[in-house]
Amino acid sequence: ELGHLAGVVDQDSSLLDSVRSEYPGVEVFDGLRQSLEGGFDGFTVATPSETHAAAAREILRAGRPVMVEKPLALSSAEARELCALARARGVNLMVGHVLLFHPAIRRIGALIESGKIGRLEYLYSNRLNLGTVRTEENILWSFAPHDVSIFGMLTGAMPHEVVSRGGAFLQPGIHDSTMTVLTYPENVVGHIFVSWLHPFKEHRLVVIGSKGMLSYEDSSEQKELLFYEKGIDWVKGEPIKREGPTEVIAYERSAPLTEELRYFCDNLDGRIEVSDGSSAVKVLEVLEMASRSLLEGEPVRAGAESAPAPAGARFFVHPTSVVDENVSIGEGTKVWHFSHIQSGSTIGSGCSLGQNVNVANNVLIGNNVKIQNNVSVYEGVTLEDFVFCGPSMVFTNILDPRSKYPQRGASFYIRTLVREGATLGANSTIVCGNTIGRHAFVAAGAVVTRDVPDFALVAGVPARRIGWACECGEVLPAFEVSVECPRCGKAYALEGKDRLVPHV
């Protein structure tokens, strides 16, 4: 509708077919990398939350402006890294906190700024519905980012204390309903109630000031923004109720998503002042405070340590994770939500282990390894330095498993070695007994049943080599004897049919 749609990237071929039919002239791609070579002015990312950071990183490295749906990443630390990358590349990074572009919300901000309600005192937001229930994130991370971003805009501040309580009813450890209390400077208090287990839809925001009150219910048919000239006045030391008239406040009735996208397109080369990367980092910091309070049952103050650690330790372990005894974790390593590090394992420095990662007994993991959500590294697997394990990829350590005839212990496990710098794509499977070569690239969904050479790009079921990848990750162009990486300039040469080596 804005006239800016130039291309669509999606792995679903049927969706791409519908795009071709509905939007003639719009280019379609089944992979992000190909689209980055198309000379487009900017990109938007609307994919599952756990993929946001990786997609944004690739786009920013290509020097393109990007708007990423919320959340920017699954941790404030990773979000800060993306902000730094955007600054280094000199391109805009914007985040889809769409309600910051809602005309009614922006009108409320202007009314507070004008003094219409007097001194801001209290805010509360209800975001309630029946479904859609998530399996990878709780209600706090699914619904509350909208309200946290709104509260940040209206108060112009970060909360100095957060208290969150809730209940997990459908899935263990994934909360379905939460109530969060945020205390801001100057005694401003906010309440956020979110739930996907509610008999009807309700999206309501109420703002209380010393001279009046504002109410906006986005789920109502009229969507009226109302000002109530109500409050409490102190007269001769006595609190006296004030009952004034109710006023309907006019505001522009435009779609928030349209306004958000218009703003991004209008500022591709300008300055992003609304919902930029730094504001997204603040939202994630508040969500992390709320998550810690929710899980520990205690208030969390800004600047407090985000996780306990042994005396002298210089690594991060989220309070929901479990680290057994006799474990070695290197400096700067981060272990995120609901993970388990079992006895006898060794993890190097600078590693990142995402949500729901299991590291089994006696596993050896090198330095600067990144393991994304929902990965189990079983006994018998060794990961060298700079290995990347994509979301939900799978290792095995037994070739003929039987529940009736268990095979346990190191003598039964078949070893798997992943060499330095290798990438194992999302949902790929590495059958045990194989070696993944240095800087090899296993495509998403591939099933590896034999050794993978250094620098090989493999895909399919079973996986077959379909090309070669540079150390930097770039797929190398077709060649016969030697080749130079178009991204980083590294040179390579073939030795025999299936051996690629760096060429000096």
C-alpha positions as CSV (number, residue, x, y, z in Angstrom):
1,E,0.0,0.0,0.0
2,L,2.9,2.3,0.6
3,G,4.4,1.5,-2.8
4,H,7.7,0.3,-1.3
5,L,7.5,-3.5,-1.5
6,A,10.4,-4.7,-3.7
7,G,11.0,-8.3,-2.6
8,V,10.0,-11.1,-0.3
9,V,12.2,-13.8,1.3
10,D,10.6,-17.0,2.6
11,Q,11.5,-20.7,2.8
12,D,7.8,-21.6,2.0
13,S,7.6,-22.1,-1.8
14,S,3.8,-22.0,-1.7
15,L,3.9,-18.6,-0.1
16,L,6.3,-17.3,-2.7
17,D,4.0,-18.5,-5.4
18,S,1.1,-16.5,-3.8
19,V,3.4,-13.5,-3.7
20,R,4.2,-13.8,-7.4
21,S,0.5,-14.0,-8.1
22,E,-0.6,-11.1,-5.9
23,Y,2.3,-8.8,-6.4
24,P,3.5,-9.0,-10.0
25,G,7.0,-7.5,-10.4
26,V,8.0,-8.2,-6.8
27,E,11.1,-10.3,-6.6
28,V,11.0,-13.5,-4.5
29,F,13.9,-15.4,-2.8
30,D,14.1,-18.6,-0.8
31,G,17.2,-17.4,1.1
32,L,18.3,-14.2,2.7
33,R,21.8,-14.3,1.2
34,Q,20.6,-14.1,-2.4
35,S,18.4,-11.1,-1.6
36,L,21.3,-9.2,0.0
37,E,22.9,-9.1,-3.5
38,G,19.7,-7.4,-5.0
39,G,20.6,-3.8,-4.2
40,F,17.5,-3.2,-2.0
41,D,17.3,0.0,0.1
42,G,16.3,-1.7,3.3
43,F,14.9,-4.9,4.9
44,T,12.2,-5.8,7.5
45,V,12.5,-9.1,9.5
46,A,9.2,-10.8,10.5
47,T,10.3,-14.3,11.5
48,P,10.2,-16.5,14.6
49,S,11.7,-14.6,17.6
50,E,14.7,-16.9,18.0
51,T,15.9,-16.1,14.4
52,H,15.6,-12.3,14.7
53,A,19.2,-11.7,15.8
54,A,20.9,-13.9,13.3
55,A,18.9,-12.4,10.4
56,A,19.5,-8.9,11.5
57,R,23.2,-9.5,11.9
58,E,23.5,-10.8,8.4
59,I,21.6,-7.8,7.0
60,L,23.6,-5.3,9.0
61,R,26.9,-6.9,7.9
62,A,25.8,-6.3,4.4
63,G,25.4,-2.6,5.1
64,R,21.6,-2.5,4.8
65,P,19.1,-0.7,7.1
66,V,16.8,-3.1,8.8
67,M,13.6,-3.1,10.9
68,V,13.3,-6.2,13.1
69,E,10.0,-7.3,14.7
70,K,10.1,-7.4,18.5
71,P,12.0,-8.7,20.3
72,L,15.3,-7.6,18.6
73,A,17.0,-10.6,20.3
74,L,16.5,-13.0,23.1
75,S,18.9,-11.1,25.4
76,S,19.9,-7.5,26.0
77,A,23.6,-8.5,25.6
78,E,23.0,-9.8,22.0
79,A,20.8,-6.7,21.3
80,R,23.6,-4.4,22.3
81,E,26.0,-6.3,20.0
82,L,23.6,-5.7,17.1
83,C,23.4,-2.0,18.0
84,A,27.2,-1.8,17.9
85,L,27.3,-3.5,14.6
86,A,24.7,-1.1,13.1
87,R,26.9,1.9,14.3
88,A,30.0,0.3,12.9
89,R,28.3,-0.2,9.5
90,G,26.7,3.2,9.6
91,V,23.2,1.9,8.9
92,N,19.8,2.2,10.7
93,L,18.5,-0.4,13.1
94,M,14.9,-0.1,14.0
95,V,12.7,-2.5,16.1
96,G,9.0,-3.2,15.5
97,H,7.5,-2.0,18.8
98,V,4.5,-1.1,16.7
99,L,2.3,0.5,19.4
100,L,4.8,3.3,19.7
101,F,3.3,4.4,16.3
102,H,-0.3,3.9,17.4
103,P,-2.0,7.3,17.0
104,A,-3.9,7.0,20.3
105,I,-0.7,6.1,22.2
106,R,1.1,9.0,20.7
107,R,-1.8,11.3,21.5
108,I,-1.6,10.1,25.1
109,G,2.1,11.0,25.2
110,A,1.4,14.5,23.9
111,L,-1.4,15.0,26.5
112,I,1.0,14.0,29.3
113,E,3.6,16.3,27.9
114,S,1.1,19.2,27.7
115,G,0.2,18.8,31.4
116,K,-3.4,17.7,30.6
117,I,-3.4,15.2,33.4
118,G,-1.0,17.0,35.7
119,R,1.8,15.1,37.3
120,L,2.0,11.5,36.0
121,E,1.4,9.0,38.9
122,Y,0.3,5.6,37.7
123,L,-0.1,3.5,34.6
124,Y,-1.7,0.1,34.0
125,S,-2.1,-2.0,31.0
126,N,-4.1,-5.2,30.4
127,R,-3.2,-7.3,27.4
128,L,-5.5,-10.4,27.6
129,N,-6.7,-13.0,25.1
130,L,-7.4,-16.7,24.6
131,G,-4.4,-18.0,22.6
132,T,-2.2,-18.0,20.6
133,V,-0.1,-20.1,23.1
134,R,3.6,-20.1,22.5
135,T,5.9,-23.1,23.1
136,E,9.2,-21.2,22.8
137,E,8.5,-18.1,25.0
138,N,6.3,-17.3,28.0
139,I,3.5,-14.7,28.0
140,L,5.8,-12.1,29.5
141,W,8.1,-12.2,26.4
142,S,5.2,-12.7,24.0
143,F,2.8,-9.9,25.0
144,A,4.5,-7.6,27.5
145,P,7.2,-6.1,25.2
146,H,4.4,-3.8,23.8
147,D,3.5,-2.5,27.2
148,V,7.1,-2.1,28.4
149,S,7.9,-0.1,25.4
150,I,4.8,2.1,25.9
151,F,5.6,2.7,29.6
152,G,9.2,3.6,28.6
153,M,7.9,6.2,26.1
154,L,5.3,7.7,28.5
155,T,7.6,7.9,31.5
156,G,10.8,8.7,29.7
157,A,12.7,6.5,32.2
158,M,13.7,3.0,33.1
159,P,12.2,1.4,36.2
160,H,14.5,1.1,39.2
161,E,12.6,-1.9,40.6
162,V,10.5,-4.7,38.9
163,V,8.3,-7.3,40.6
164,S,6.6,-10.1,38.6
165,R,4.4,-12.9,39.6
166,G,2.5,-15.5,37.5
167,G,1.4,-19.0,36.8
168,A,2.4,-21.8,34.4
169,F,-0.5,-24.1,33.7
170,L,-0.2,-25.5,30.2
171,Q,3.5,-26.2,30.0
172,P,6.1,-26.6,32.8
173,G,8.3,-23.5,33.1
174,I,6.4,-21.4,30.5
175,H,4.1,-18.9,32.3
176,D,0.7,-18.3,30.8
177,S,-0.3,-15.3,33.0
178,T,1.8,-12.7,34.7
179,M,1.3,-9.5,36.7
180,T,4.3,-7.2,36.7
181,V,4.8,-4.1,38.9
182,L,7.3,-1.5,37.7
183,T,8.5,1.4,39.9
184,Y,9.9,4.4,38.1
185,P,11.6,7.6,39.3
186,E,9.5,10.2,41.1
187,N,7.2,7.5,42.5
188,V,5.5,6.6,39.2
189,V,4.2,3.1,39.3
190,G,3.1,0.8,36.4
191,H,1.2,-2.4,36.3
192,I,1.2,-4.8,33.4
193,F,-1.2,-7.8,33.3
194,V,-0.8,-10.2,30.4
195,S,-2.4,-13.5,29.8
196,W,-3.3,-15.9,26.9
197,L,-5.7,-17.8,29.2
198,H,-8.6,-15.3,29.3
199,P,-12.2,-15.6,28.2
200,F,-12.3,-12.5,26.1
201,K,-9.9,-10.1,24.4
202,E,-9.0,-7.0,26.3
203,H,-6.2,-4.5,25.4
204,R,-6.6,-1.5,27.8
205,L,-4.3,1.3,28.8
206,V,-5.1,3.6,31.8
207,V,-3.0,6.6,32.7
208,I,-3.5,8.4,36.0
209,G,-2.3,11.9,36.8
210,S,-2.8,14.4,39.5
211,K,-5.4,16.4,37.5
212,G,-7.1,13.7,35.5
213,M,-7.2,10.3,33.9
214,L,-6.9,8.8,30.4
215,S,-8.3,5.5,29.2
216,Y,-7.9,3.8,25.9
217,E,-9.3,0.3,25.0
218,D,-7.9,-0.9,21.7
219,S,-10.1,-4.0,21.8
220,S,-13.3,-2.1,21.9
221,E,-15.4,-1.3,18.8
222,Q,-15.3,2.5,19.2
223,K,-11.6,2.6,20.3
224,E,-12.3,5.9,22.1
225,L,-9.6,7.8,23.9
226,L,-11.3,9.2,27.0
227,F,-10.2,11.9,29.5
228,Y,-11.8,11.8,32.9
229,E,-11.5,15.0,34.9
230,K,-11.5,12.9,38.1
231,G,-9.2,12.7,41.0
232,I,-8.6,13.4,44.7
233,D,-8.0,17.0,45.9
234,W,-6.8,17.8,49.4
235,V,-8.9,20.4,51.0
236,K,-8.0,21.6,54.5
237,G,-6.1,18.4,55.0
238,E,-9.0,16.2,53.9
239,P,-9.0,14.0,50.7
240,I,-12.0,15.2,48.6
241,K,-13.2,13.3,45.5
242,R,-13.3,15.3,42.3
243,E,-15.9,14.3,39.7
244,G,-15.5,16.3,36.5
245,P,-16.9,15.7,33.0
246,T,-15.7,13.0,30.6
247,E,-14.2,14.2,27.4
248,V,-13.7,12.2,24.2
249,I,-10.2,13.0,22.8
250,A,-9.9,13.1,19.0
251,Y,-6.9,11.4,17.4
252,E,-6.0,10.3,13.9
253,R,-7.4,6.9,13.0
254,S,-4.6,5.4,11.0
255,A,-3.1,1.9,11.2
256,P,-0.1,1.6,13.5
257,L,1.7,-0.9,11.3
258,T,1.3,1.4,8.3
259,E,2.7,4.3,10.3
260,E,5.6,2.2,11.5
261,L,6.6,1.0,8.1
262,R,6.2,4.5,6.6
263,Y,8.5,5.9,9.3
264,F,11.2,3.3,8.6
265,C,11.0,3.9,4.8
266,D,11.1,7.7,5.2
267,N,14.2,7.4,7.4
268,L,16.4,4.9,5.6
269,D,19.2,7.4,5.4
270,G,18.0,9.6,8.3
271,R,17.9,9.5,12.0
272,I,15.7,6.9,13.8
273,E,14.3,8.6,16.9
274,V,11.4,6.2,17.6
275,S,11.9,2.5,18.4
276,D,15.6,2.5,17.6
277,G,18.0,-0.3,18.7
278,S,18.9,1.4,22.0
279,S,15.3,1.6,23.0
280,A,14.8,-2.1,22.2
281,V,17.8,-2.9,24.5
282,K,16.0,-1.1,27.3
283,V,12.9,-3.1,26.7
284,L,14.9,-6.3,26.9
285,E,16.6,-5.2,30.1
286,V,13.2,-4.7,31.7
287,L,12.0,-8.1,30.5
288,E,15.1,-9.7,31.9
289,M,14.5,-8.0,35.3
290,A,10.8,-9.2,35.2
291,S,11.9,-12.7,34.2
292,R,14.3,-13.0,37.1
293,S,11.7,-11.7,39.6
294,L,9.2,-14.2,38.2
295,L,11.5,-17.1,38.6
296,E,13.2,-16.1,41.9
297,G,10.1,-14.7,43.6
298,E,11.9,-11.6,44.7
299,P,11.9,-7.9,43.5
300,V,14.8,-7.1,41.1
301,R,16.4,-3.7,41.2
302,A,18.1,-2.1,38.3
303,G,21.9,-2.7,38.3
304,A,21.6,-5.8,40.5
305,E,23.6,-8.8,39.5
306,S,21.6,-10.8,36.9
307,A,22.7,-14.2,38.2
308,P,24.5,-15.6,41.1
309,A,28.0,-17.0,40.4
310,P,30.6,-18.8,42.5
311,A,33.2,-16.7,44.2
312,G,35.7,-15.5,41.7
313,A,33.7,-16.7,38.7
314,R,33.6,-14.5,35.7
315,F,30.9,-16.1,33.6
316,F,27.1,-15.8,33.5
317,V,24.6,-18.5,34.4
318,H,20.9,-17.6,34.3
319,P,19.1,-18.4,37.5
320,T,16.7,-20.9,35.8
321,S,19.7,-23.0,34.6
322,V,21.4,-25.8,36.5
323,V,25.2,-26.4,36.6
324,D,26.3,-29.6,38.2
325,E,29.4,-30.1,40.3
326,N,32.8,-30.8,38.6
327,V,32.1,-28.5,35.6
328,S,34.6,-26.1,34.1
329,I,33.2,-22.9,32.5
330,G,35.5,-20.3,30.9
331,E,35.6,-16.5,31.4
332,G,32.9,-14.5,29.6
333,T,30.7,-17.6,28.8
334,K,27.0,-17.1,29.1
335,V,24.5,-19.8,29.9
336,W,20.9,-18.7,29.3
337,H,17.4,-19.8,30.4
338,F,16.5,-23.4,31.4
339,S,19.8,-25.0,30.4
340,H,21.6,-27.9,32.1
341,I,25.4,-28.4,32.2
342,Q,26.2,-31.9,33.5
343,S,29.1,-33.1,35.5
344,G,32.5,-33.6,33.9
345,S,31.9,-31.2,31.0
346,T,34.3,-28.5,30.0
347,I,33.2,-25.3,28.3
348,G,35.7,-22.7,27.1
349,S,35.7,-18.9,27.3
350,G,33.5,-16.5,25.4
351,C,30.8,-19.1,24.6
352,S,27.0,-18.5,24.4
353,L,24.5,-21.2,25.2
354,G,21.0,-20.3,24.5
355,Q,17.7,-21.3,26.0
356,N,17.1,-25.0,26.8
357,V,20.6,-26.3,26.0
358,N,21.8,-29.5,27.5
359,V,25.5,-30.3,27.8
360,A,25.9,-33.9,28.8
361,N,28.6,-35.5,31.0
362,N,32.2,-35.2,29.9
363,V,31.5,-33.1,26.8
364,L,34.3,-30.9,25.7
365,I,33.4,-27.5,24.2
366,G,36.1,-25.1,23.0
367,N,36.2,-21.3,23.1
368,N,33.8,-18.8,21.4
369,V,31.3,-21.6,20.6
370,K,27.7,-20.5,20.0
371,I,24.9,-23.0,20.7
372,Q,21.4,-21.8,19.9
373,N,18.1,-22.7,21.6
374,N,17.0,-26.3,22.1
375,V,20.3,-28.2,21.4
376,S,21.5,-31.2,23.3
377,V,25.3,-31.9,23.1
378,Y,25.5,-35.5,24.1
379,E,28.4,-37.4,25.6
380,G,30.9,-38.3,22.9
381,V,30.6,-35.0,21.1
382,T,33.5,-32.6,20.9
383,L,33.1,-29.0,19.6
384,E,36.3,-27.1,18.8
385,D,36.7,-23.3,18.9
386,F,34.2,-21.0,17.1
387,V,31.7,-23.8,16.3
388,F,28.1,-22.6,15.6
389,C,25.1,-24.9,16.5
390,G,21.9,-23.6,15.0
391,P,18.5,-23.7,16.7
392,S,17.2,-27.2,17.4
393,M,20.0,-29.0,15.5
394,V,20.6,-32.6,16.7
395,F,23.5,-34.7,17.7
396,T,23.4,-38.5,18.3
397,N,25.8,-40.8,20.1
398,I,24.3,-44.3,19.4
399,L,23.8,-45.9,16.0
400,D,21.2,-48.5,17.0
401,P,19.3,-47.2,20.0
402,R,16.7,-49.4,21.8
403,S,14.7,-48.4,24.8
404,K,14.4,-52.1,25.8
405,Y,18.2,-52.7,25.5
406,P,19.8,-49.5,26.9
407,Q,23.4,-48.7,25.9
408,R,24.9,-46.3,28.5
409,G,28.4,-45.3,29.3
410,A,31.4,-44.0,27.4
411,S,32.2,-47.5,26.0
412,F,28.9,-47.5,24.0
413,Y,29.0,-43.9,22.8
414,I,30.3,-43.3,19.3
415,R,32.3,-40.1,19.0
416,T,31.6,-37.1,16.9
417,L,34.1,-34.3,16.2
418,V,33.1,-30.8,15.0
419,R,36.3,-29.0,14.0
420,E,37.1,-25.3,14.3
421,G,34.7,-22.7,12.8
422,A,32.1,-25.2,11.5
423,T,28.5,-24.1,11.2
424,L,25.6,-26.6,11.9
425,G,22.4,-25.1,10.5
426,A,19.0,-25.0,12.2
427,N,17.3,-28.4,12.5
428,S,20.3,-30.3,10.9
429,T,21.2,-33.7,12.3
430,I,24.7,-35.1,12.8
431,V,24.7,-38.9,12.9
432,C,27.4,-40.0,15.3
433,G,30.8,-41.3,14.2
434,N,31.4,-38.5,11.7
435,T,33.8,-35.5,11.6
436,I,32.7,-32.1,10.5
437,G,35.7,-30.3,8.9
438,R,37.1,-26.9,9.7
439,H,34.8,-24.1,8.6
440,A,32.5,-26.5,7.0
441,F,28.9,-25.4,6.5
442,V,26.0,-27.8,7.1
443,A,22.8,-26.4,5.7
444,A,19.5,-26.1,7.7
445,G,17.7,-29.5,7.8
446,A,20.6,-31.5,6.4
447,V,21.3,-35.0,7.8
448,V,25.0,-35.8,7.9
449,T,25.8,-39.5,7.5
450,R,29.5,-39.3,6.6
451,D,32.5,-37.0,7.2
452,V,32.3,-33.5,5.9
453,P,35.5,-32.0,4.4
454,D,37.0,-28.7,5.5
455,F,35.2,-25.7,3.9
456,A,32.5,-27.9,2.4
457,L,28.9,-26.7,2.0
458,V,26.6,-29.7,2.4
459,A,22.8,-29.9,2.2
460,G,20.0,-32.5,1.8
461,V,19.0,-35.9,3.2
462,P,21.5,-37.5,3.3
463,A,23.8,-34.5,3.1
464,R,25.9,-34.1,-0.1
465,R,28.4,-31.4,-0.9
466,I,26.8,-28.8,-3.1
467,G,29.6,-26.2,-3.0
468,W,32.3,-24.7,-0.8
469,A,32.2,-22.0,1.9
470,C,34.8,-19.4,2.9
471,E,36.0,-19.2,6.5
472,C,33.9,-16.1,6.9
473,G,30.7,-18.0,5.9
474,E,30.3,-16.7,2.3
475,V,29.4,-19.4,-0.2
476,L,32.2,-19.4,-2.8
477,P,31.3,-18.9,-6.5
478,A,31.8,-21.8,-8.9
479,F,35.4,-22.4,-9.9
480,E,37.7,-25.1,-11.3
481,V,41.1,-24.7,-9.6
482,S,41.2,-21.6,-7.4
483,V,38.8,-19.0,-6.1
484,E,38.7,-15.8,-4.1
485,C,36.0,-15.0,-1.6
486,P,33.9,-12.0,-2.8
487,R,33.2,-10.9,0.8
488,C,36.5,-11.1,2.6
489,G,39.1,-11.7,-0.2
490,K,40.5,-15.0,1.2
491,A,41.9,-17.2,-1.5
492,Y,41.5,-21.0,-1.8
493,A,42.7,-23.8,-4.2
494,L,41.6,-27.4,-4.8
495,E,43.9,-30.2,-4.0
496,G,42.3,-33.2,-5.7
497,K,38.6,-33.5,-6.1
498,D,37.3,-33.0,-2.5
499,R,39.9,-31.0,-0.6
500,L,39.9,-27.2,-0.5
501,V,42.8,-25.5,1.2
502,P,43.7,-21.8,1.9
503,H,45.9,-20.5,-0.9
504,V,48.7,-18.1,-0.1
